[in-house]
Amino acid sequence: MQFAGWRATSAVLAALFCAGGGVARAQQPKQGDGVPPAAPAQQPQKAKEAATGAAPAEQPKKADEVPPTPFPLRLHGQTPLENRGIAPLWLPARCDAAGDVFVRFMDGGKPFPPVVKFSRSGEKLATFSVEAVGPYERETSLDFAVDPGGGFYFVAGRRVEGKYQHVILQFSDDGSLDSTILLDTLFSPLRMAAFKSGEFLVTGMTKSKTIKDIEHPFTAIVKSTGEVHEIKLNGDVSPPEPATGPASPTGAEGAPAPKDGLTAVQRSWQAADQFLMHDIGLGEAVGAEDGNVYLFRLTESPLVYVIQPNGEVLRKLELKVPWPGYGAVNFGVSGGRIILGTQTGAVEGPGQKPAGSRRLALYNAETGEFLYAYEIPEQAGALACFAPSGVTFLAADRVNQQEVLQFAPF
């Protein structure tokens, strides 16, 4: 089980290495009861069109179906980062309430490079490293957490008397280790966030008890004592129970019965597993000013769960990206708004935005209603974090060969 985190890591690392990069998605199974949906029956009108070859009459677009026009996002100034040459970024970055930025650079050849904290003025404030505080083997999550007050946390792994353990490491402002929390349950953490009240939300994958070599979503509240309390989220799914009773002598359409004893539904999970890891590993968890954690799942229509420190889900929101060809790649919460960073994939035809075009879509954090949007200029750099006043980007100044912060007010 201790290696499950690395298995999940390999599925998502490539998309995290490139700052501002888009994520190509294959068509994934619908999240629900785990059963692949049957093909929909043709409607009478569609059947008639198919039989006669007649093209359907084009219906006029309703006013509310016209994609909204984004406002231009205007950058205001650059701040060079102290002692930083240009290096690839590992996203996501994080910010605290003071506007300090926590970021990783993919240099030095380390699988999990340290996280460096910079002030808004570009001054290097601290470095946070699991290797530096040992005896921990490695980080077991792709993520780190920053609470609104600037507290910094990793999930790390260690082996004690042959048994593998997960530990939350809390760091002091100067990068030294302050305290540890031993988790009483073993699973594969991918994303984490800190509540203002001292608890943590950790989400990832755990081994299926019904299908060999398959993992399924696992989300939990972690208390300061290390107690892990699982949360069942409406929308996350678990594999079905194993087949019971004697196996049927034949499989589908008269084929020989499978020797693994699994039903067709269970076997479908073996194909769906990678998509679940994608949704979680490329999602995010953010501790917000309102005291809740906003858990973002990168599903076809992005889902947001608003979760209290006691594990209660206040609401579940489904966000609609309002432009065809754009997919969600970044997520933030600030000032009562959910901010979705979106990006185009490949160019599909005349009039389409070029690949890599980016927009910010802002939503009401209570209702999920779309509010307004901004077009991100090409030179902005990678999205770092959001504040009520605007957004922070990390960019490369190639003239002076240094990394810079750029700010854009809302």
LUMSE-679117 format. One record per residue (C-alpha): residue number from 1; residue in one letter; y negated, z negated, x. Coordinates in Angstrom, 2 decimals. Last residue first. Layout:
N
NUM  A  Y  Z  X
...
//
This chain:
410
410  F  -42.45  10.76  -10.16
409  P  -43.57  10.28  -6.56
408  A  -41.96  12.21  -3.68
407  F  -41.27  10.59  -0.33
406  Q  -39.95  12.06  2.92
405  L  -38.09  10.12  5.61
404  V  -37.59  11.82  8.95
403  E  -34.76  12.62  11.34
402  Q  -35.78  13.99  14.72
401  Q  -35.73  17.20  16.73
400  N  -39.54  17.63  16.89
399  V  -39.49  21.17  15.51
398  R  -36.23  20.58  13.69
397  D  -37.65  17.83  11.50
396  A  -34.42  16.94  9.68
395  A  -34.69  15.37  6.25
394  L  -33.80  12.14  4.47
393  F  -35.29  11.95  0.97
392  T  -36.82  9.07  -1.00
391  V  -37.52  9.31  -4.75
390  G  -40.28  8.07  -7.01
389  S  -42.32  5.13  -8.30
388  P  -39.55  3.34  -10.17
387  A  -37.38  3.66  -7.05
386  F  -34.65  6.14  -6.10
385  C  -32.43  6.70  -3.10
384  A  -31.39  9.02  -0.28
383  L  -31.41  12.60  -1.56
382  A  -30.87  14.94  1.37
381  G  -33.71  17.12  2.66
380  A  -36.97  17.98  0.87
379  Q  -37.41  21.39  2.54
378  E  -35.79  23.29  -0.34
377  P  -38.12  21.77  -2.93
376  I  -36.45  19.73  -5.68
375  E  -37.27  20.99  -9.19
374  Y  -37.98  18.04  -11.44
373  A  -36.65  17.05  -14.87
372  Y  -37.49  15.42  -18.18
371  L  -36.17  12.89  -20.71
370  F  -32.48  13.53  -21.49
369  E  -31.08  10.85  -23.83
368  G  -28.50  8.56  -22.22
367  T  -29.34  5.87  -24.79
366  E  -30.34  2.77  -22.85
365  A  -30.85  4.30  -19.38
364  N  -33.06  7.06  -20.83
363  Y  -32.35  10.13  -18.73
362  L  -33.92  11.90  -15.74
361  A  -32.61  15.20  -14.34
360  L  -33.40  15.99  -10.71
359  R  -32.94  19.59  -9.63
358  R  -31.36  21.40  -6.70
357  S  -30.77  25.01  -5.64
356  G  -27.81  25.07  -3.24
355  A  -26.47  28.47  -4.27
354  P  -29.29  30.74  -5.40
353  K  -30.67  30.33  -8.95
352  Q  -29.21  32.84  -11.36
351  G  -31.32  35.75  -12.58
350  P  -28.68  38.34  -11.77
349  G  -25.14  36.93  -11.55
348  E  -22.80  34.14  -10.54
347  V  -24.45  32.61  -7.47
346  A  -22.07  29.99  -6.08
345  G  -22.72  26.34  -6.80
344  T  -25.93  24.95  -8.17
343  Q  -27.10  21.38  -7.61
342  T  -27.83  18.29  -9.65
341  G  -29.23  14.87  -8.78
340  L  -29.00  12.60  -11.82
339  I  -31.54  9.85  -12.34
338  I  -30.88  7.17  -14.93
337  R  -34.10  5.57  -16.15
336  G  -35.07  2.01  -17.05
335  G  -37.20  1.68  -13.91
334  S  -34.45  2.80  -11.55
333  V  -30.88  4.02  -11.66
332  G  -29.34  6.56  -9.30
331  F  -26.78  9.37  -9.12
330  N  -26.11  12.31  -6.85
329  V  -23.90  15.44  -7.04
328  A  -24.01  16.53  -10.71
327  G  -23.36  20.22  -11.41
326  Y  -25.71  23.09  -12.17
325  G  -24.46  26.53  -13.30
324  P  -25.82  26.24  -16.83
323  W  -28.80  23.89  -17.13
322  P  -29.09  20.73  -19.27
321  V  -26.61  18.52  -17.43
320  K  -25.34  16.39  -20.32
319  L  -24.82  12.72  -19.57
318  E  -22.15  10.74  -21.41
317  L  -23.08  7.09  -21.76
316  K  -20.82  4.06  -22.11
315  R  -22.42  0.81  -23.18
314  L  -22.49  -2.92  -22.54
313  V  -19.12  -2.99  -20.79
312  E  -18.26  -6.68  -20.37
311  G  -17.04  -7.56  -16.90
310  N  -18.74  -10.97  -16.66
309  P  -21.35  -9.52  -14.26
308  Q  -22.35  -6.93  -16.93
307  I  -21.28  -3.28  -16.88
306  V  -23.14  -0.10  -17.87
305  Y  -20.56  2.68  -17.72
304  V  -21.91  6.16  -16.94
303  L  -19.93  9.35  -17.55
302  P  -20.76  12.76  -16.06
301  S  -19.82  15.74  -18.27
300  E  -17.00  17.35  -16.27
299  T  -16.27  13.95  -14.70
298  L  -18.10  12.50  -11.71
297  R  -17.80  8.89  -12.89
296  F  -20.91  6.71  -12.49
295  L  -20.78  2.92  -12.71
294  Y  -24.12  1.29  -13.49
293  V  -24.06  -2.36  -12.48
292  N  -26.08  -4.85  -14.51
291  G  -28.81  -7.32  -13.52
290  D  -31.69  -5.32  -15.05
289  E  -32.89  -4.31  -11.56
288  A  -29.77  -2.21  -11.01
287  G  -26.62  -2.53  -8.90
286  V  -25.33  1.03  -8.40
285  A  -21.76  2.36  -8.41
284  E  -21.17  5.98  -7.44
283  G  -18.91  8.92  -8.23
282  L  -17.41  11.12  -5.54
281  G  -14.47  8.79  -4.95
280  I  -14.04  8.04  -8.66
279  D  -14.04  11.54  -10.15
278  H  -12.27  13.02  -7.10
277  M  -9.54  10.36  -7.15
276  L  -8.94  11.17  -10.81
275  F  -8.79  14.86  -9.97
274  Q  -6.17  14.33  -7.26
273  D  -3.91  12.39  -9.64
272  A  -3.90  15.11  -12.32
271  A  -1.14  17.19  -10.71
270  Q  1.28  14.26  -10.33
269  W  0.15  13.09  -13.73
268  S  1.55  16.23  -15.35
267  R  4.96  15.04  -14.17
266  Q  4.60  11.97  -16.35
265  V  3.75  14.07  -19.40
264  A  6.73  16.36  -18.78
263  T  8.98  13.28  -18.76
262  L  10.36  11.89  -15.53
261  G  14.07  11.32  -14.83
260  D  13.74  12.79  -11.33
259  K  16.73  15.09  -11.83
258  P  14.93  17.37  -14.26
257  A  17.10  18.73  -17.12
256  P  18.23  22.32  -16.60
255  A  16.03  24.89  -18.38
254  G  16.68  25.51  -22.09
253  E  13.06  26.23  -23.00
252  A  11.87  22.87  -21.67
251  G  14.58  20.71  -20.14
250  T  18.23  20.51  -21.05
249  P  20.85  17.80  -21.19
248  S  18.27  15.26  -22.42
247  A  18.24  12.14  -20.27
246  P  19.85  9.02  -21.70
245  G  17.53  6.21  -22.84
244  T  14.01  5.43  -21.62
243  A  11.41  7.67  -19.97
242  P  8.96  5.87  -17.72
241  E  5.78  4.41  -19.23
240  P  2.71  6.64  -19.29
239  P  0.32  6.89  -16.34
238  S  -3.02  5.08  -16.72
237  V  -6.32  6.45  -18.01
236  D  -10.02  5.88  -17.48
235  G  -12.10  6.92  -20.47
234  N  -12.40  3.52  -22.15
233  L  -12.59  1.30  -19.10
232  K  -10.11  -1.53  -18.61
231  I  -11.69  -4.13  -16.34
230  E  -9.53  -6.01  -13.81
229  H  -10.56  -9.51  -12.74
228  V  -10.26  -10.07  -8.98
227  E  -10.78  -13.67  -7.81
226  G  -12.29  -13.69  -4.32
225  T  -14.21  -16.95  -4.80
224  S  -17.54  -15.07  -5.04
223  K  -16.01  -13.28  -8.03
222  V  -14.78  -9.69  -7.89
221  I  -15.16  -7.70  -11.11
220  A  -12.60  -4.94  -11.31
219  T  -11.94  -1.24  -11.68
218  F  -8.59  0.48  -11.03
217  P  -7.95  4.17  -11.63
216  H  -4.40  5.51  -11.15
215  E  -2.16  6.07  -8.16
214  I  1.02  8.13  -7.89
213  D  3.64  7.93  -5.14
212  K  6.42  6.96  -7.59
211  I  5.59  6.94  -11.29
210  T  5.83  3.84  -13.52
209  K  4.21  0.97  -11.62
208  S  1.37  3.23  -10.51
207  K  -0.33  2.21  -7.28
206  T  -4.00  1.32  -7.50
205  M  -7.15  3.41  -7.23
204  G  -10.83  2.68  -6.78
203  T  -13.59  0.58  -8.28
202  V  -15.27  -2.58  -7.03
201  L  -17.93  -4.49  -8.98
200  F  -19.24  -7.50  -7.17
199  E  -20.44  -10.95  -8.21
198  G  -23.48  -12.74  -6.78
197  S  -25.87  -12.88  -9.75
196  K  -27.87  -9.84  -8.62
195  F  -24.68  -7.81  -8.96
194  A  -23.33  -5.99  -5.91
193  A  -21.83  -2.49  -5.99
192  M  -18.59  -0.91  -4.79
191  R  -16.89  2.45  -4.54
190  L  -13.54  3.58  -3.10
189  P  -11.32  0.50  -3.11
188  S  -7.53  1.03  -2.75
187  F  -5.71  -1.97  -4.24
186  L  -4.59  -5.46  -3.21
185  T  -5.46  -8.47  -5.38
184  D  -6.65  -11.95  -4.27
183  L  -9.71  -10.60  -2.47
182  L  -10.82  -12.67  0.53
181  I  -14.60  -13.19  0.61
180  T  -16.31  -13.33  4.00
179  S  -19.60  -14.81  5.23
178  D  -22.69  -14.15  7.38
177  L  -21.66  -11.46  9.85
176  S  -24.56  -10.36  12.07
175  G  -26.66  -7.30  11.22
174  D  -30.09  -8.97  11.57
173  D  -30.54  -9.37  7.81
172  S  -27.26  -11.25  7.51
171  F  -24.04  -9.53  6.53
170  Q  -21.53  -10.16  3.75
169  L  -18.00  -8.90  4.38
168  I  -15.71  -8.36  1.39
167  V  -12.10  -8.76  2.52
166  H  -8.98  -6.78  1.66
165  Q  -5.63  -8.03  2.96
164  Y  -2.49  -6.61  4.56
163  K  0.43  -8.92  5.24
162  G  2.19  -9.00  8.61
161  E  1.05  -12.51  9.46
160  V  -2.55  -11.55  8.63
159  R  -3.56  -7.87  8.65
158  R  -7.14  -6.86  8.02
157  G  -9.09  -4.52  5.79
156  A  -12.81  -4.17  5.11
155  V  -15.07  -3.98  2.05
154  F  -18.68  -3.86  3.24
153  Y  -21.79  -5.75  2.06
152  F  -25.58  -5.89  2.69
151  G  -28.13  -8.16  1.01
150  G  -31.48  -6.38  0.54
149  G  -32.75  -8.32  -2.47
148  P  -31.72  -5.60  -4.93
147  D  -28.14  -5.77  -3.61
146  V  -26.89  -3.26  -1.04
145  A  -23.27  -2.18  -1.22
144  F  -21.13  -0.11  1.11
143  D  -18.98  2.87  0.29
142  L  -16.05  4.89  1.54
141  S  -13.95  1.78  1.11
140  T  -11.23  0.40  3.37
139  E  -13.46  -0.32  6.33
138  R  -11.39  -0.71  9.43
137  E  -9.00  -2.95  11.30
136  Y  -10.96  -6.17  10.94
135  P  -10.92  -8.61  13.85
134  G  -13.81  -7.86  14.02
133  V  -17.68  -8.34  13.86
132  A  -18.78  -5.29  15.86
131  E  -16.09  -3.03  14.46
130  V  -17.28  -3.69  10.90
129  S  -20.78  -2.50  11.79
128  F  -24.21  -3.13  10.28
127  T  -27.24  -2.15  12.38
126  A  -30.67  -3.69  11.79
125  L  -34.42  -3.07  11.41
124  K  -35.09  0.40  12.85
123  E  -38.73  1.19  12.05
122  G  -39.33  4.35  9.99
121  S  -42.36  3.10  8.03
120  R  -40.22  2.76  4.91
119  S  -38.07  0.35  6.92
118  F  -34.80  1.48  8.44
117  K  -31.31  -0.03  8.15
116  V  -28.46  1.57  10.09
115  V  -24.88  1.75  8.79
114  P  -22.24  1.89  11.51
113  P  -19.89  4.87  11.84
112  F  -16.59  4.90  9.92
111  P  -14.30  7.55  11.46
110  K  -16.13  7.20  14.80
109  G  -16.87  10.37  16.79
108  G  -20.22  9.06  18.06
107  D  -22.21  10.84  15.40
106  M  -21.97  11.11  11.64
105  F  -25.17  9.25  10.80
104  R  -25.06  6.49  8.22
103  V  -28.00  5.28  6.12
102  F  -29.61  2.15  4.67
101  V  -33.27  2.68  3.64
100  D  -35.83  -0.08  3.12
99  G  -37.86  0.46  -0.08
98  A  -38.53  -3.22  -0.73
97  A  -36.15  -3.19  -3.71
96  D  -33.28  -2.05  -1.51
95  C  -32.29  1.51  -0.65
94  R  -28.91  3.20  -0.24
93  A  -27.53  6.32  1.44
92  P  -24.66  8.18  -0.15
91  L  -23.98  10.11  1.95
90  W  -22.84  10.64  5.53
89  L  -25.62  12.37  7.41
88  P  -25.26  14.95  10.16
87  A  -27.36  14.18  13.27
86  I  -30.89  15.06  14.38
85  G  -32.33  12.62  16.87
84  R  -33.08  9.08  15.82
83  N  -34.93  6.61  18.00
82  E  -37.19  5.33  15.18
81  L  -37.04  7.39  12.00
80  P  -40.02  9.72  11.61
79  T  -42.10  9.24  8.41
78  Q  -43.15  12.38  6.54
77  G  -45.86  12.81  3.95
76  H  -46.06  13.33  0.19
75  L  -43.51  15.75  -1.24
74  R  -44.22  17.36  -4.61
73  L  -41.51  17.73  -7.23
72  P  -42.28  20.75  -9.43
71  F  -41.70  20.05  -13.13
70  P  -38.41  21.24  -14.60
69  T  -38.22  23.73  -17.49
68  P  -35.84  22.50  -20.17
67  P  -32.82  24.64  -21.10
66  V  -33.25  26.21  -24.57
65  E  -30.64  24.66  -26.85
64  D  -33.17  22.44  -28.68
63  A  -35.04  25.47  -29.97
62  K  -31.91  27.01  -31.44
61  K  -30.66  30.16  -29.83
60  P  -30.22  33.20  -32.05
59  Q  -26.59  34.17  -32.68
58  E  -25.28  37.33  -31.10
57  A  -22.96  39.17  -33.49
56  P  -19.40  39.08  -32.24
55  A  -18.10  42.27  -30.62
54  A  -15.63  44.24  -32.71
53  G  -12.27  44.89  -31.09
52  T  -10.66  44.93  -34.51
51  A  -7.85  42.44  -33.84
50  A  -9.78  40.17  -31.43
49  E  -12.82  40.13  -33.73
48  K  -10.63  39.20  -36.70
47  A  -8.97  36.40  -34.73
46  K  -12.41  35.09  -33.72
45  Q  -13.52  35.03  -37.36
44  P  -10.35  33.28  -38.49
43  Q  -10.55  30.61  -35.77
42  Q  -7.96  30.91  -33.05
41  A  -5.81  27.84  -32.50
40  P  -6.72  25.74  -29.50
39  A  -4.38  25.78  -26.49
38  A  -2.59  22.45  -26.24
37  P  -4.25  19.63  -24.35
36  P  -2.53  18.19  -21.25
35  V  -1.35  14.69  -22.21
34  G  -2.94  11.83  -20.24
33  D  -4.18  10.03  -23.35
32  G  -7.85  10.62  -22.66
31  Q  -9.36  12.27  -19.64
30  K  -9.20  16.05  -20.00
29  P  -7.29  17.60  -17.12
28  Q  -9.46  19.15  -14.45
27  Q  -10.85  22.64  -13.91
26  A  -11.55  22.86  -10.19
25  R  -14.76  21.42  -8.94
24  A  -16.82  22.63  -5.98
23  V  -19.05  19.85  -4.69
22  G  -22.53  20.68  -3.47
21  G  -23.97  19.53  -0.18
20  G  -27.11  17.37  -0.01
19  A  -25.98  15.85  3.24
18  C  -22.59  17.10  4.36
17  F  -20.05  14.42  5.21
16  L  -19.39  13.25  1.65
15  A  -17.66  16.43  0.44
14  A  -15.23  16.43  3.36
13  L  -14.45  12.73  2.96
12  V  -13.17  13.05  -0.62
11  A  -9.44  13.66  -0.61
10  S  -8.90  12.15  2.83
9  T  -10.33  8.84  1.67
8  A  -7.84  8.50  -1.17
7  R  -4.95  8.66  1.27
6  W  -6.84  6.38  3.65
5  G  -7.22  3.79  0.89
4  A  -3.51  4.08  0.10
3  F  -2.56  3.04  3.62
2  Q  -2.33  -0.67  2.88
1  M  0.00  0.00  0.00
//
